[in-house]
Amino acid sequence: MRFAMEAQRRLAGIPATGILNARNGVDYPLSHQQMAVQLAMFAA
C-alpha cells in the first residue's frame, strides 16, 4: 500500500489531502467489494 500511496501522489498527481491512506500503515483502506466497484468503473 505504501507504493500505491506514492503512485497516487507522483503518477496520478493527486494532492496529499485526496489520496487513499494505508490502514494501519500498510493495509489497503478498501474492502474487496469496494475495490471491485472502483475497478469496475475502469472496465466499462
Secondary structure, DSSP 8 states (H G I E B T S, - for coil): -HHHHHHHHHTS---TTTS---BTTTB-SS-HHHHHHHHHHHH-
